[in-house]
Amino acid sequence: MAERLLAVSEAQLRKKRGMKWTRYSADILSAWVADMDFPVAPVILAAITGMLDTQDLGYPRHDASQRVFDAFAGWMRARHGWQVDTANMLACDDVVQMLHACVLTFSEPGEGVIIQTPIYPPFMAAVSQNGRRMVENRLAPCAHQWELDFAGLQAAIDSGTRVLMLCNPHNPTGRVFSADELDRLAEIACAHDLIVIADEIHMDLVFAPHRHIPLASRNPEIAARTITLTSASKAFNVAGLHCAVAHFGSAELRARFNQLQPRLLGGPSALSMAATEAAWREGAPWLDAVMAQLDTNRRTVAGFVTSELPGVRHYPPQATYLAWLDCSELMLPVAASKFFLDEAKVGLSPGGDFSSFTQDHARLNFATSPQILDEILSRMAGAVKGR
Ligand SMILES: Cc1ncc(COP(=O)(O)O)c(C=O)c1O
């Protein structure tokens, strides 16, 4: 298994049709969008090729989404210790679609929606593109990690604030929020009667000793006001297939959501549901091997940044394969991602996409082979030293 993960070559990657390796010209190494360069889990490939072999591409069976929910319940119990009731779940196309759908359902135009910045850009789009008021609660860089600013959160909430969007584990900082932090957040959400949209898509990419704790698992009060959105797509690297799940923590939330015309939402395909079921039923050994490799890569990035990239700072992520690099001390004349694109021929995600105050940051995707990662890092170091 490990050899297959390590054997990824740049030539193979450049043959792919997906976004990650087609965006830039052949002289650029891609380390931006959150797709991994590793081969797909054999159990997922078997599920898909099995359907192709029998040309099983008609409408999915009537219980296809319930099978996904059952697989999800088994996975959440085994991996995250959360006993899920599948009665109020929805199978959907993808998580970002549900961010929009939930903002539309649980707030009115002009009402406040809280986001914790810097943040995965579709959070901001889900608020602004739907005419809601963005209530920004910045994360604070502390001694060893980014932290939630609870005082800022309390101060930001007013009588027109309806929704709190949580990203846990957090993209781009890689924070895994602790039980204590989640409980404090839950208390505030309950006190102010907020609905919480909890995007937990990175839940399976957590590095020990950290542990993913679903917000809705903390207590019945917070569960009743939380919609948990997740998918197998991030940890199992099948984002192009499009299948996600929404767990509504109460029948009342689900009933409110049902006011949205379901036909507008579309739904996952037969292939994507089969892939998701395979991932959650049989994918654990593959994921464990991937996590071991990601942990090695994470340490490589941390060691290299410390020794070879003076002026770049980062907290090693507690989850995700994304390193959030603070390049402010480099005092670059352009955005950090532009500097590394032009001078190092490395395509990072621009920090400015994640907030108005992080143009001097960049996000590096380290889910690739050690050889490609070494080349990415040494190109970056060469660019910084050659300034
Ligand atoms: C926090 C977060 N949510 C959602 C997504 C995208 O999910 P989907 O492809 O299901 O829309 C990503 C992708 O990187 C992400 O990081």
The ligand as an ORCA input file, in Angstrom:
! r2SCAN-3c Opt
* xyz 0 1
  C     -13.909     23.001      4.526
  C     -14.323     22.503      3.172
  N     -15.619     22.348      2.910
  C     -16.052     21.889      1.710
  C     -15.148     21.568      0.718
  C     -15.641     21.108     -0.607
  O     -16.586     20.105     -0.444
  P     -17.474     19.661     -1.673
  O     -16.554     19.274     -2.765
  O     -18.273     18.510     -1.116
  O     -18.323     20.828     -2.036
  C     -13.780     21.705      0.955
  C     -12.809     21.397     -0.098
  O     -11.646     21.537      0.033
  C     -13.358     22.178      2.212
  O     -12.067     22.335      2.509
*
